[in-house]
Amino acid sequence: MNTPPLPSRRKLLAWTAATAAASTLPPRAGSASAASAPIALKKGDVVLFQGDSITDAGRDRKTQDQANNPAALGRGYPFHIGGQLLAEHAGLKLKVYNRGISGHKVPDLDARWQADTIDLKPAVLSILIGVNDIWHKLNGRYDGTPQIYREGFAALLKRTTDALPDVKLVICEPFVLRCGAVNDTWFPEFEERRGHAKEVAAAAGAIWVPFQEMFDQAVAAGTEPAYWAGDGVHPTHAGHALMAEAWRKAAGI
């Protein structure tokens, strides 16, 4: 695969201006972000990232029980966010974990939720899930419908808040970019699933991280989709860095 050209300084400035302007707008009434206060970290808090390969990002399973281990955090947005939080809040002795697993869908998260989430007792739980729920269906490896995705995701969040009533949920918007493996067969079903994720997040009072909106703005500013995600699904180094920035802005930390 050819490496896409770096965006010009003019294009980057245009995108930066667009995202800065968007960040000054008040949250829309009824949105998950409007209903959720920024996160206030406390001493000893556990911050946990959950999801599929986008979250996994090549993490080392052998060291996953070691909080704050760089290898265990992978090479993606959890690594970026974890390092920044640990540097800026050194006195809080935070514990950051990544338990994303490549290929996973909502039912896979549910099957391992007790050991990989509830037992870790996170104060902050970030979840990005949904792309495999449609990708595996398109490949004939799964038959889950958008309704199954919505109901399963909602049930997973209820199970979480029942066990951890004080947890702060951060739900990340599933996203794709129109390049690589992503073509017209993904739509409009992917948009339906993305809408369900937002509905579920709002119902749970979660913070919403608008990853699709963020990438759409970046592409509109002049960069090719493959610059952010070469296959349309898995972010590049630049894509993960952009995700980390958006996550922190949404979470308020």
LOBA-41374 format. One record per residue (C-alpha): x, y negated, z; residue in one letter. Coordinates in steps of 0.2 Angstrom, whole numbers, plus 5000, padded with zeros to 4 digits. Each point is the difference from the previous one (the first is absolute). Layout:
((X; Y; Z); a) ...
***
This chain:
((5000; 5000; 5000); m) ((5007; 4983; 4995); n) ((5003; 4987; 5014); t) ((4988; 4986; 4997); p) ((5008; 4983; 4999); p) ((5001; 4989; 5015); l) ((4987; 4986; 5000); p) ((5006; 4982; 4996); s) ((5002; 4987; 5014); r) ((4985; 4991; 4993); r) ((4989; 5015; 5001); k) ((5005; 5004; 5018); l) ((4996; 4982; 5005); l) ((4983; 5001; 4992); a) ((4996; 5016; 5009); w) ((5006; 4993; 5017); t) ((4990; 4984; 4997); a) ((4984; 5011; 4997); a) ((5002; 5011; 5015); t) ((5005; 4985; 5011); a) ((4984; 4992; 4995); a) ((4989; 5015; 5003); a) ((5007; 5002; 5017); s) ((4994; 4983; 5005); t) ((4982; 5005; 4996); l) ((4989; 5004; 5015); p) ((4994; 5018; 5001); p) ((4984; 5004; 4992); r) ((4985; 5003; 5012); a) ((4997; 5018; 5003); g) ((5017; 5006; 4994); s) ((5010; 5011; 5010); a) ((5014; 4987; 5002); s) ((4987; 4987; 5006); a) ((4994; 5012; 5013); a) ((5017; 5005; 5007); s) ((5012; 4989; 5011); a) ((5018; 5001; 4996); p) ((5010; 5013; 5009); i) ((5008; 4996; 5017); a) ((5014; 5012; 5003); l) ((5004; 5006; 5018); k) ((5015; 5008; 5007); k) ((5002; 5018; 4996); g) ((4987; 5000; 4986); d) ((5000; 5014; 4987); v) ((4998; 4994; 4982); v) ((4995; 5014; 4988); l) ((4999; 5001; 4981); f) ((4989; 5013; 4992); q) ((4996; 5005; 4982); g) ((5007; 5009; 4985); d) ((5016; 4999; 4990); s) ((4999; 4981; 4999); i) ((5002; 5000; 5019); t) ((5011; 5015; 5001); d) ((5013; 4992; 4988); a) ((5012; 5014; 5002); g) ((5001; 5000; 5019); r) ((5010; 5014; 5009); d) ((4988; 5012; 5009); r) ((5014; 5007; 5011); k) ((5001; 4983; 5009); t) ((4982; 4995; 5000); q) ((4998; 5002; 5019); d) ((5014; 4987; 5002); q) ((4992; 4983; 5002); a) ((5009; 4986; 4990); n) ((5011; 5012; 4990); n) ((5003; 4992; 4983); p) ((5000; 5017; 4992); a) ((4984; 5005; 5007); a) ((4992; 4984; 4994); l) ((5004; 5003; 4982); g) ((5004; 4988; 4987); r) ((4984; 4991; 4998); g) ((4989; 4986; 5008); y) ((5000; 5009; 5017); p) ((5019; 4998; 5000); f) ((4999; 4982; 4996); h) ((4987; 4996; 5012); i) ((5007; 5011; 5014); g) ((5017; 4992; 4999); g) ((4993; 4982; 5000); q) ((4989; 5004; 5015); l) ((5014; 5008; 5010); l) ((5012; 4985; 4996); a) ((4987; 4987; 5004); e) ((4994; 5008; 5016); h) ((5015; 5008; 5007); a) ((4994; 4997; 5018); g) ((4984; 5010; 4998); l) ((5008; 5017; 4997); k) ((4988; 5004; 4986); l) ((4999; 5018; 4993); k) ((4998; 5001; 4981); v) ((4995; 5016; 4991); y) ((4996; 5006; 4983); n) ((4989; 5015; 4997); r) ((4995; 4998; 4982); g) ((5001; 5016; 4990); i) ((5001; 5001; 4981); s) ((4985; 5006; 4991); g) ((4988; 4998; 5014); h) ((4982; 4995; 4999); k) ((4987; 4996; 5013); v) ((4996; 5018; 5004); p) ((5019; 5003; 5003); d) ((5001; 4986; 5012); l) ((4985; 5007; 5010); d) ((5009; 5017; 5001); a) ((5015; 4993; 5008); r) ((4993; 4985; 5009); w) ((5001; 5007; 5018); q) ((5019; 5003; 5000); a) ((5005; 4987; 4988); d) ((4990; 4986; 5006); t) ((4989; 5002; 5016); i) ((5014; 5008; 5010); d) ((5012; 4986; 4996); l) ((4988; 4987; 5008); k) ((5003; 4986; 4988); p) ((4996; 4982; 5005); a) ((5000; 4995; 4982); v) ((4995; 5013; 4986); l) ((5003; 4996; 4982); s) ((4991; 5011; 4987); i) ((5002; 5000; 4981); l) ((4991; 5014; 4992); i) ((4989; 5003; 4984); g) ((5011; 5001; 4984); v) ((5002; 5019; 5001); n) ((4981; 5002; 5004); d) ((4997; 4994; 4982); i) ((5017; 5005; 4991); w) ((4999; 5018; 5006); h) ((4982; 5001; 4994); k) ((5005; 4993; 4983); l) ((5013; 5014; 4999); n) ((4987; 5013; 5004); g) ((5008; 5004; 5018); r) ((4986; 4993; 5010); y) ((4981; 4997; 4998); d) ((4997; 4987; 5013); g) ((4988; 4986; 4996); t) ((5001; 4981; 5004); p) ((4986; 5004; 5013); q) ((5010; 5014; 5008); i) ((5015; 4988; 5001); y) ((4989; 4987; 5009); r) ((4992; 5011; 5012); e) ((5016; 5009; 5004); g) ((5010; 4984; 5003); f) ((4986; 4993; 5011); a) ((5000; 5016; 5010); a) ((5018; 5000; 5002); l) ((5000; 4982; 5007); l) ((4986; 5004; 5012); k) ((5010; 5015; 5006); r) ((5015; 4988; 5002); t) ((4990; 4987; 5010); t) ((4991; 5013; 5011); d) ((5017; 5007; 5005); a) ((5009; 4983; 5000); l) ((4988; 4986; 5004); p) ((5013; 4987; 5002); d) ((5009; 5004; 4983); v) ((5002; 4986; 4988); k) ((4996; 5006; 4982); l) ((5008; 4993; 4985); v) ((4992; 5007; 4984); i) ((5010; 4998; 4984); c) ((4991; 4998; 4983); e) ((5004; 5014; 4988); p) ((5007; 4994; 4984); f) ((5006; 5004; 4983); v) ((5009; 4990; 4986); l) ((4995; 5003; 4982); r) ((5016; 5009; 4994); c) ((5008; 5017; 5001); g) ((4988; 5013; 5006); a) ((4985; 4988; 5002); v) ((4989; 4998; 4985); n) ((4982; 4997; 4996); d) ((4994; 5017; 5007); t) ((5003; 4993; 5017); w) ((4987; 4987; 4998); f) ((4987; 4995; 5006); p) ((5001; 5014; 5013); e) ((5015; 4993; 5008); f) ((4992; 4984; 5002); e) ((4985; 5008; 5009); e) ((5012; 5009; 5012); r) ((5010; 4984; 5003); r) ((4983; 4992; 5005); g) ((4996; 5014; 5012); h) ((5017; 4998; 5009); a) ((4996; 4982; 5003); k) ((4982; 5004; 5006); e) ((5007; 5013; 5012); v) ((5013; 4988; 5006); a) ((4987; 4986; 5003); a) ((4989; 5012; 5010); a) ((5014; 5006; 5011); a) ((5005; 4981; 5003); g) ((5017; 5004; 4993); a) ((5012; 4988; 4993); i) ((5000; 5001; 4981); w) ((5016; 4999; 4989); v) ((4996; 4995; 4982); p) ((5013; 5009; 4991); f) ((4991; 5001; 4983); q) ((4996; 4982; 5001); e) ((5018; 4996; 5004); m) ((5007; 5011; 4985); f) ((4987; 4992; 4988); d) ((5006; 4983; 5005); q) ((5018; 5005; 4997); a) ((4996; 5007; 4983); v) ((4990; 4985; 4995); a) ((5014; 4989; 5005); a) ((5011; 5008; 4986); g) ((5008; 5016; 5005); t) ((4997; 5016; 4992); e) ((4990; 5013; 5010); p) ((5015; 5012; 4999); a) ((5011; 4988; 5009); y) ((4989; 5003; 5016); w) ((4996; 5018; 4997); a) ((5009; 5010; 4986); g) ((4987; 5014; 4999); d) ((4985; 4988; 5005); g) ((4999; 5008; 5017); v) ((5016; 5001; 5009); h) ((5008; 4983; 5004); p) ((5017; 4995; 4995); t) ((5012; 4992; 5013); h) ((4992; 4983; 4995); a) ((4983; 5007; 5002); g) ((5003; 5007; 5017); h) ((5008; 4983; 5006); a) ((4984; 4991; 4993); l) ((4989; 5012; 5010); m) ((5009; 4998; 5016); a) ((4998; 4981; 4998); e) ((4982; 5002; 4997); a) ((4997; 5012; 5014); w) ((5009; 4988; 5013); r) ((4990; 4985; 4994); k) ((4983; 5010; 5002); a) ((5005; 5007; 5016); a) ((5006; 4983; 5007); g) ((5017; 5008; 5006); i) 
***
